[in-house]
């Protein structure tokens, strides 16, 4: 299904979303210099609440844009330590679930097999909160607990998509989010400016590449990857406008390049192989391999014309893995974290240190960072060290459930849906891989990306809409 070019339905909503993202990003740039902006902020909040009440699905994508900072968080008032997108998630969850109940439609059935690992997560988090509250008090409980709010998006997204028009809007919205973040990180790196307020925008390193700006896209990285896979799959099947698909692929690839995440690059290559194999088998892998090489070569060539120094840094980053291993750096730092985490798990295997608990001491006064004593990069280790070894089953359970659901959906779907579903499967695999070095399963913004991809797979089957029509009758 070519979601970007099929029919006229829902184009006004998509245009509204795209215009809203552009206006919000512009206002975010004006925050430091416009004295009248507080008056605008007072208006923006109620408008978002009204949007969520009238068009929950559009509201959910605005919420995702807030989470990814495509819409600057400064445009919306926060409540205490909770971020604006977390408050919006709770608000929209109440609206969508209430609407579903009033329509006398099932709330949990659309989640299919995913409702069981989600229920298990609720039990794990609740048990850890009780443990911390009564047996191991700490000041960082809320900081860890907030990350799980984003998992509410999974059932809410599935429930919000009720028609074929919603289906088209959903995936077009994902493409818009991915393109918007790609443009933002490219602009930041090319012009050495800061648009994202909370995400890391910094010098690439402290050595020879200190003059190059690196933009960390967070969870939005995986939406950019989905867009790249989907466009490449359409090219491999000769669907859509080749020119638009090639341009879009260039934009997504350039956005991923300037994040300078070597782990993400490797995982993206692995995910692309899987996505193309699901799309067209071995032939698809060969075709997409050739297309991918053309896209990367073209991106580097165009980049050399626009900003040669940026291309030099990309090549240096890609070829500098051996040097990084020799001098330690981030790889050694993560190894020390994992060692300290294993010791903490051995001491408290059933409960862990508790959510927000500190599992190690500061390693170095020179390279230490904020919250170092309780933050861990390995997401799989995070569940065990924070909530006990049984909690570590949650991401594993989710991965296995996704694999089973993907197999069933592929068996029951037409070939027209294959490029889309293959892109979603590939995009899911990437954070599964990078979670060994980044806390994707344990980070609220990355969880938003997980939810968008998982919900996307569940709603990608047209059979689901037939089931919903039967329920409404």
Secondary structure, DSSP 8 states (H G I E B T S, - for coil): --TTTS-STTHHHHHHHHHHHHHHHHHHHHTTT-TTHHHHHHHHHHHHHHHHHH-HHHHHHHHHHHHTTSS-GGGS--BTTB-HHHHHHHHHHHHHHHHHHHTT--SSGGGTTHHHHHHHHHHHHHHHHHHHHHTS--TTHHHHHGGGGGGHHHHHHHHH--SHHHHHHHHHHHHHHHHHHHHHHHHHHHHT----SSS-EEES-SSTTTTSEEE--TTHHHHHHHHHHHHHHHHHTT-S-HHHHHHHHHHHHHHHHTTT-HHHHHHHHHHHHHHHHHHHHHHHHHHHHHHHHHHHHHHHHHHHHHHHHHHHHHHHHHH-HHHHHHH-HHHHHHHHHHHHHHHHHHHSTTTTT-TT---S--S-TTT--TTTTT--S-HHHHHHHHH-GGGGHHHHHHHHHHHHHHHHHHHTS-GGGHHHHHHHHHHHHHHHHHTTTS-GGG-HHHHHHHHHHHHHHHHS-THHHHHHHHHH-
